[in-house]
Each structure stands twice: as C-alpha cells, then as structure tokens.
Amino acid sequence: MITLPIKCLWFDKIKSGEKREEYRSNNPHYDSLFRKHEEKQIAVMFRNGYNSNAPSVICDVIPHRQRTGRPEWGAEPGVLYWSLEILNVNIIEKAKEK
C-alpha cells in the first residue's frame, strides 16, 4: 500500500467524500510510485501529516497520468498531474492510548 501525507484541508474533504481526486506532480518520484499501477485500482493511505499516529484514511484509487485537475481541489489551472481518482474512503479508527 502506498502512503501519502496530505494537508488537513484536503484530508477532511477526502474523508467527507467531497473531494474525489488527489493530485501529485508529474515527476520521477511519483512516476516510480504510480507508473506500474496506471489505470488500475490500488489502495492508498492518505495521512493527515507525517506522524505515524496522524488521522488516516485508506482509499481505493485509480492513478491517471497527464491530467489536469480541478482548482477547487487544489490543482493549478493548465498543469498536468498524476490524478488519483478516489473510488471509496475507509476511515481508520485509532486505538485510544491508555
């Protein structure tokens, strides 16, 4: 499973089902992560920040390469991204610390 950190605003919108795509730059790092999964359904964990205890959701996504995105979901107009089409969202419940 691929784990991706994400800002609080976008995390909350994905968690609520409002945001149905996440965007990642067309660069060698993301090419290496997504190229072998292009146009195939995979599981991705979106984590609200970098801490391993941060709130997280697991989503089934389909990575699409060389797509523009929606500005209201954080994309810059005219820029091509890896667009992760979010099919569903599974909220991870964290165990409470004693």
DSSP file (Angstrom, degrees, kcal/mol; ACC not computed):
  #  RESIDUE AA STRUCTURE BP1 BP2  ACC     N-H-->O    O-->H-N    N-H-->O    O-->H-N    TCO  KAPPA ALPHA  PHI   PSI    X-CA   Y-CA   Z-CA
    1    1 A M              0   0    0      0, 0.0     2,-0.4     0, 0.0    43,-0.2   0.000 360.0 360.0 360.0 139.0    0.0    0.0    0.0
    2    2 A I  E     -a   44   0A   0     41,-1.4    43,-3.1     2,-0.0     2,-0.5  -0.765 360.0-154.7 -89.9 132.5    1.2    3.5   -0.8
    3    3 A T  E     -a   45   0A   0     -2,-0.4    43,-0.2    41,-0.2    55,-0.0  -0.942  12.7-176.2-111.0 128.6    1.1    6.0    2.0
    4    4 A L  E     -a   46   0A   0     41,-3.1    43,-2.5    -2,-0.5     2,-0.1  -0.985  20.7-134.3-126.8 126.6    0.8    9.7    1.1
    5    5 A P  E     -a   47   0A   0      0, 0.0     2,-0.3     0, 0.0    43,-0.2  -0.475  29.3-175.6 -72.7 151.1    0.9   12.7    3.5
    6    6 A I        -     0   0    0     41,-2.4    43,-0.5    43,-0.2    -2,-0.0  -0.996  27.9-100.3-150.0 147.1   -1.8   15.3    2.8
    7    7 A K     >  -     0   0    0     -2,-0.3     4,-2.7    41,-0.1     5,-0.2  -0.294  37.4-111.3 -67.8 153.8   -2.7   18.7    4.3
    8    8 A C  H  > S+     0   0    0      1,-0.2     4,-2.9     2,-0.2     5,-0.2   0.877 113.7  55.7 -54.8 -45.8   -5.6   18.9    6.7
    9    9 A L  H  > S+     0   0    0      1,-0.2     4,-1.6     2,-0.2    -1,-0.2   0.931 114.5  38.5 -55.0 -49.6   -8.0   20.8    4.3
   10   10 A W  H  > S+     0   0    0      2,-0.2     4,-2.3     1,-0.2    -1,-0.2   0.854 113.6  56.1 -74.0 -34.6   -7.7   18.1    1.6
   11   11 A F  H  X S+     0   0    0     -4,-2.7     4,-3.0     1,-0.2    -2,-0.2   0.946 108.5  47.6 -58.8 -48.9   -7.7   15.3    4.1
   12   12 A D  H  X S+     0   0    0     -4,-2.9     4,-2.0     1,-0.2     6,-0.2   0.882 111.9  49.9 -61.9 -38.9  -11.0   16.5    5.6
   13   13 A K  H  X>S+     0   0    0     -4,-1.6     6,-2.0    -5,-0.2     5,-1.3   0.866 113.2  45.9 -70.2 -35.7  -12.6   16.9    2.1
   14   14 A I  H ><5S+     0   0    0     -4,-2.3     3,-1.0     4,-0.2    -2,-0.2   0.936 111.9  51.9 -68.3 -46.1  -11.5   13.4    1.1
   15   15 A K  H 3<5S+     0   0    0     -4,-3.0    -2,-0.2     1,-0.3    -1,-0.2   0.871 111.0  47.3 -58.1 -39.0  -12.7   11.9    4.3
   16   16 A S  H 3<5S-     0   0    0     -4,-2.0    -1,-0.3    -5,-0.2    -2,-0.2   0.614 114.5-116.4 -78.8 -12.1  -16.2   13.5    3.9
   17   17 A G  T <<5S+     0   0    0     -3,-1.0    -3,-0.2    -4,-0.6    -2,-0.1   0.434  86.6 113.6  90.6  -0.5  -16.4   12.4    0.3
   18   18 A E      < +     0   0    0     -5,-1.3     2,-0.6    -6,-0.2    -4,-0.2   0.879  68.3  57.3 -71.7 -38.4  -16.4   15.9   -1.1
   19   19 A K        +     0   0    0     -6,-2.0    -2,-0.2    -9,-0.2    -1,-0.1  -0.850  58.9 176.7 -99.7 121.7  -13.0   15.6   -2.9
   20   20 A R        +     0   0    0     -2,-0.6    66,-2.8     1,-0.1     2,-0.3   0.318  63.3  47.2-109.4   5.9  -12.9   12.8   -5.4
   21   21 A E  E     -B   85   0A   0     64,-0.2     2,-0.4    49,-0.1    64,-0.2  -0.995  58.4-161.7-144.8 144.1   -9.4   13.3   -6.8
   22   22 A E  E     -B   84   0A   0     62,-1.6    62,-3.4    -2,-0.3     2,-0.4  -0.963  18.6-142.9-121.4 145.7   -6.0   13.9   -5.3
   23   23 A Y  E     -B   83   0A   0     -2,-0.4     2,-0.3    50,-0.2    60,-0.2  -0.884  17.0-179.4-116.4 139.1   -3.2   15.4   -7.4
   24   24 A R  E     -B   82   0A   0     58,-2.2    58,-3.5    -2,-0.4    -2,-0.0  -0.985  36.9 -95.6-133.1 145.8    0.5   14.6   -7.4
   25   25 A S  E     -B   81   0A   0     -2,-0.3     2,-1.4    56,-0.2     5,-0.2  -0.136  30.4-115.7 -59.3 149.2    3.2   16.2   -9.5
   26   26 A N  S    S+     0   0    0     54,-0.6    -1,-0.1     4,-0.1    54,-0.1  -0.735  71.1 125.3 -81.8  91.3    4.4   14.6  -12.7
   27   27 A N  S  > S-     0   0    0     -2,-1.4     4,-2.7     1,-0.0     5,-0.2  -0.917  77.4 -93.6-143.6 169.0    8.0   14.0  -11.5
   28   28 A P  H  > S+     0   0    0      0, 0.0     4,-2.3     0, 0.0     5,-0.2   0.845 119.7  56.5 -56.7 -36.1   10.3   11.0  -11.3
   29   29 A H  H  > S+     0   0    0      2,-0.2     4,-1.4     1,-0.2     5,-0.1   0.967 114.5  35.8 -60.9 -53.2    9.3   10.2   -7.7
   30   30 A Y  H  > S+     0   0    0      1,-0.2     4,-2.7     2,-0.2     5,-0.3   0.824 112.9  60.0 -74.0 -29.4    5.6    9.9   -8.4
   31   31 A D  H  X S+     0   0    0     -4,-2.7     4,-2.5     1,-0.2     5,-0.3   0.934 106.4  48.2 -58.0 -44.5    6.3    8.3  -11.8
   32   32 A S  H  < S+     0   0    0     -4,-2.3     4,-0.3    -5,-0.2    -2,-0.2   0.835 114.8  46.0 -67.8 -31.4    8.1    5.5  -10.0
   33   33 A L  H  < S+     0   0    0     -4,-1.4    -2,-0.2    -5,-0.2    -1,-0.2   0.904 127.1  23.0 -74.0 -41.9    5.2    5.1   -7.5
   34   34 A F  H >X S+     0   0    0     -4,-2.7     3,-1.5     1,-0.1     4,-0.6   0.669  95.7  86.7-105.8 -18.8    2.3    5.1   -9.9
   35   35 A R  G >< S+     0   0    0     -4,-2.5     3,-1.2    -5,-0.3    -3,-0.1   0.894  93.3  47.8 -54.8 -46.1    3.6    4.1  -13.4
   36   36 A K  G 34 S+     0   0    0     -4,-0.3    -1,-0.3    -5,-0.3    -2,-0.1   0.650 117.3  44.6 -71.6 -12.6    3.2    0.3  -12.8
   37   37 A H  G X4 S+     0   0    0     -3,-1.5     3,-2.5    -4,-0.1    -1,-0.3   0.325  79.9 144.8-108.7   5.2   -0.4    0.9  -11.4
   38   38 A E  T << S-     0   0    0     -3,-1.2    26,-0.2    -4,-0.6     3,-0.1  -0.194  78.4   0.0 -54.3 129.3   -1.5    3.4  -14.1
   39   39 A E  T 3  S+     0   0    0     24,-3.0     2,-0.3     1,-0.2    -1,-0.3   0.641 112.0 109.1  66.3  18.0   -5.2    2.9  -14.8
   40   40 A K  S <  S-     0   0    0     -3,-2.5     2,-0.3    23,-0.2    -1,-0.2  -0.937  76.1-106.8-122.3 147.3   -5.5    0.1  -12.2
   41   41 A Q        +     0   0    0     -2,-0.3     2,-0.3    21,-0.2    21,-0.2  -0.560  47.5 164.6 -74.6 130.2   -7.3    0.1   -8.9
   42   42 A I  E     - C   0  61A   0     19,-2.7    19,-3.0    -2,-0.3     2,-0.4  -0.915  37.6-107.3-137.8 165.2   -4.9    0.3   -5.9
   43   43 A A  E     - C   0  60A   0     -2,-0.3   -41,-1.4    17,-0.2     2,-0.4  -0.824  33.9-177.5 -96.2 134.4   -5.1    1.1   -2.2
   44   44 A V  E     -aC   2  59A   0     15,-2.7    15,-3.2    -2,-0.4     2,-0.6  -0.999  18.2-145.5-131.0 133.3   -3.6    4.3   -1.0
   45   45 A M  E     -aC   3  58A   0    -43,-3.1   -41,-3.1    -2,-0.4     2,-0.6  -0.891  11.9-158.1 -97.1 120.5   -3.4    5.5    2.6
   46   46 A F  E     -aC   4  57A   0     11,-2.6    11,-2.2    -2,-0.6     2,-0.4  -0.881  11.3-164.7 -95.9 125.3   -3.8    9.3    2.9
   47   47 A R  E     -aC   5  56A   0    -43,-2.5   -41,-2.4    -2,-0.6     2,-2.2  -0.938  24.5-127.3-116.5 131.9   -2.3   10.5    6.2
   48   48 A N  S    S-     0   0    0      7,-2.9     2,-0.2    -2,-0.4     3,-0.2  -0.510  84.4 -26.1 -77.0  78.1   -3.0   14.0    7.7
   49   49 A G  S    S-     0   0    0     -2,-2.2   -43,-0.2   -43,-0.5    -2,-0.1  -0.679  89.9 -68.5 110.2-166.4    0.6   14.9    8.1
   50   50 A Y  S    S+     0   0    0     -2,-0.2    -1,-0.1   -45,-0.1     2,-0.1   0.588  89.5 108.6-104.0 -14.1    3.8   12.8    8.6
   51   51 A N    >   -     0   0    0     -3,-0.2     3,-1.9     1,-0.1    -3,-0.1  -0.425  69.0-134.4 -68.6 136.7    3.3   11.4   12.1
   52   52 A S  T 3  S+     0   0    0      1,-0.3    -1,-0.1    -2,-0.1    -3,-0.0   0.725 107.6  52.1 -65.6 -19.5    2.5    7.7   12.1
   53   53 A N  T 3  S+     0   0    0      2,-0.0    -1,-0.3    41,-0.0     3,-0.1   0.355  84.3 120.7 -94.7   5.2   -0.3    8.4   14.6
   54   54 A A  S <  S-     0   0    0     -3,-1.9    -5,-0.1     1,-0.1     0, 0.0  -0.304  79.9 -84.2 -66.9 152.2   -1.9   11.1   12.4
   55   55 A P        -     0   0    0      0, 0.0    -7,-2.9     0, 0.0     2,-0.3  -0.291  58.7-174.9 -55.6 140.6   -5.5   10.5   11.3
   56   56 A S  E     -C   47   0A   0     36,-0.4    36,-1.7    -9,-0.2     2,-0.3  -0.960  21.5-162.6-140.6 154.7   -5.6    8.4    8.1
   57   57 A V  E     -CD  46  91A   0    -11,-2.2   -11,-2.6    -2,-0.3     2,-0.5  -0.986  15.7-140.7-132.7 147.1   -8.0    7.0    5.6
   58   58 A I  E     -CD  45  90A   0     32,-2.7    32,-2.5    -2,-0.3     2,-0.4  -0.941  26.5-175.4-107.7 128.1   -7.5    4.2    3.1
   59   59 A C  E     -CD  44  89A   0    -15,-3.2   -15,-2.7    -2,-0.5     2,-0.6  -0.935  28.7-130.8-124.1 143.7   -8.9    4.8   -0.3
   60   60 A D  E     +CD  43  88A   0     28,-1.0    27,-3.3    -2,-0.4    28,-1.0  -0.850  43.9 173.9 -85.0 125.5   -9.2    2.7   -3.4
   61   61 A V  E     -CD  42  86A   0    -19,-3.0   -19,-2.7    -2,-0.6    25,-0.2  -0.891  33.5-142.1-132.4 160.7   -7.9    4.9   -6.2
   62   62 A I  E     - D   0  85A   0     23,-1.7    23,-2.4    -2,-0.3     2,-0.4  -0.978  24.3-139.3-121.9 114.9   -7.1    4.7   -9.9
   63   63 A P  E     - D   0  84A   0      0, 0.0   -24,-3.0     0, 0.0     2,-0.4  -0.600  19.6-172.3 -76.2 129.6   -3.9    6.6  -10.9
   64   64 A H  E     - D   0  83A   0     19,-2.5    19,-3.0    -2,-0.4     3,-0.3  -0.981  12.8-142.2-120.5 133.3   -4.3    8.6  -14.2
   65   65 A R  E    S+     0   0A   0     -2,-0.4    17,-0.2    17,-0.2   -39,-0.0  -0.674  71.6  15.8 -98.2 150.5   -1.2   10.3  -15.7
   66   66 A Q  E    S+     0   0A   0     15,-0.3     2,-0.4    -2,-0.3    -1,-0.2   0.916  85.6 140.2  60.7  50.5   -1.0   13.6  -17.5
   67   67 A R  E     - D   0  81A   0     14,-2.2    14,-3.2    -3,-0.3    -1,-0.2  -0.922  49.1-127.9-120.4 149.1   -4.4   15.0  -16.4
   68   68 A T        -     0   0    0     -2,-0.4     2,-0.2    12,-0.2    12,-0.1  -0.536  30.4-143.5 -83.8 162.4   -5.4   18.5  -15.4
   69   69 A G        -     0   0    0     10,-0.5     9,-0.2     7,-0.4    10,-0.1  -0.660  19.4 -89.4-123.0 178.6   -7.2   18.9  -12.1
   70   70 A R    > > -     0   0    0     -2,-0.2     3,-2.0     1,-0.1     5,-1.8  -0.776  25.3-144.1 -91.8 125.4   -9.9   21.0  -10.5
   71   71 A P  G > 5S+     0   0    0      0, 0.0     3,-1.9     0, 0.0    -1,-0.1   0.845 100.4  61.7 -57.4 -34.3   -8.7   24.2   -8.9
   72   72 A E  G 3 5S+     0   0    0      1,-0.3    -2,-0.0     2,-0.1     0, 0.0   0.635 105.2  49.4 -69.2 -10.5  -11.3   23.9   -6.1
   73   73 A W  G < 5S-     0   0    0     -3,-2.0    -1,-0.3     2,-0.1   -50,-0.2   0.152 133.1 -88.1-111.3  15.9   -9.5   20.6   -5.2
   74   74 A G  T < 5S+     0   0    0     -3,-1.9     2,-0.2     1,-0.3    -2,-0.1   0.425  82.3 133.4 101.2   0.1   -6.0   22.2   -5.2
   75   75 A A      < -     0   0    0     -5,-1.8    -1,-0.3     1,-0.0    -2,-0.1  -0.567  54.1-125.1 -85.2 147.8   -4.9   21.9   -8.8
   76   76 A E    >   -     0   0    0     -2,-0.2     3,-1.8     1,-0.1    -7,-0.4  -0.763  38.7 -99.7 -87.4 136.0   -3.3   24.7  -10.7
   77   77 A P  T 3  S+     0   0    0      0, 0.0     3,-0.1     0, 0.0    -1,-0.1  -0.281 103.6   9.2 -57.6 133.5   -5.1   25.5  -14.0
   78   78 A G  T 3  S+     0   0    0      1,-0.3     2,-0.3    -9,-0.2   -10,-0.0   0.373  95.8 125.1  81.3  -3.8   -3.3   24.1  -17.0
   79   79 A V    <   -     0   0    0     -3,-1.8   -10,-0.5   -10,-0.1     2,-0.4  -0.717  56.8-133.1 -90.7 138.4   -0.8   21.9  -15.0
   80   80 A L        +     0   0    0     -2,-0.3   -54,-0.6   -12,-0.1     2,-0.2  -0.766  34.3 169.2 -92.5 134.8   -0.6   18.2  -15.7
   81   81 A Y  E     -BD  25  67A   0    -14,-3.2   -14,-2.2    -2,-0.4     2,-0.7  -0.783  47.2 -95.5-130.0 169.2   -0.6   15.9  -12.7
   82   82 A W  E     -B   24   0A   0    -58,-3.5   -58,-2.2    -2,-0.2     2,-0.6  -0.894  48.8-154.0 -79.1 118.8   -0.9   12.3  -11.6
   83   83 A S  E     -BD  23  64A   0    -19,-3.0   -19,-2.5    -2,-0.7     2,-0.9  -0.895   6.3-155.3-102.8 120.1   -4.6   12.4  -10.8
   84   84 A L  E     -BD  22  63A   0    -62,-3.4   -62,-1.6    -2,-0.6     2,-0.5  -0.830  10.3-149.5 -97.7 103.0   -5.7    9.8   -8.2
   85   85 A E  E     -BD  21  62A   0    -23,-2.4   -23,-1.7    -2,-0.9     2,-0.6  -0.615  13.4-140.5 -74.2 118.2   -9.4    9.1   -8.8
   86   86 A I  E     + D   0  61A   0    -66,-2.8   -25,-0.2    -2,-0.5     3,-0.1  -0.723  25.2 175.8 -88.6 118.1  -10.9    8.2   -5.4
   87   87 A L  E     -     0   0A   0    -27,-3.3     2,-0.3    -2,-0.6    -1,-0.2   0.847  65.7 -11.0 -89.9 -39.3  -13.4    5.4   -5.6
   88   88 A N  E     - D   0  60A   0    -28,-1.0   -28,-1.0     2,-0.0     2,-0.4  -0.981  58.6-133.5-157.5 164.5  -14.1    4.9   -1.9
   89   89 A V  E     - D   0  59A   0     -2,-0.3     2,-0.5   -30,-0.2   -30,-0.2  -0.987  10.7-168.9-128.7 128.4  -12.9    6.0    1.5
   90   90 A N  E     - D   0  58A   0    -32,-2.5   -32,-2.7    -2,-0.4     2,-0.3  -0.973  19.5-141.0-117.6 116.7  -12.4    3.8    4.6
   91   91 A I  E     - D   0  57A   0     -2,-0.5     2,-0.6   -34,-0.2   -34,-0.2  -0.598  10.7-140.3 -80.7 133.6  -11.8    5.6    7.8
   92   92 A I        -     0   0    0    -36,-1.7     2,-0.6    -2,-0.3   -36,-0.4  -0.838  10.1-146.3 -95.7 122.4   -9.2    4.1   10.1
   93   93 A E        -     0   0    0     -2,-0.6     2,-0.3   -38,-0.1   -36,-0.0  -0.794  14.4-140.7 -89.6 124.3  -10.1    4.3   13.8
   94   94 A K        -     0   0    0     -2,-0.6     2,-0.2     1,-0.1   -41,-0.0  -0.628  19.7-113.1 -83.4 140.8   -7.1    4.7   16.0
   95   95 A A        -     0   0    0     -2,-0.3     2,-0.2     1,-0.1    -1,-0.1  -0.497  35.8-112.5 -69.3 141.4   -6.9    2.8   19.3
   96   96 A K        -     0   0    0     -2,-0.2     2,-0.2     1,-0.1    -1,-0.1  -0.542  29.6-118.1 -76.8 140.2   -7.0    5.1   22.3
   97   97 A E              0   0    0     -2,-0.2    -1,-0.1     1,-0.1    -3,-0.0  -0.514 360.0 360.0 -77.2 145.9   -3.9    5.4   24.4
   98   98 A K              0   0    0     -2,-0.2    -1,-0.1     0, 0.0    -2,-0.0   0.442 360.0 360.0 -87.2 360.0   -4.1    4.2   28.0
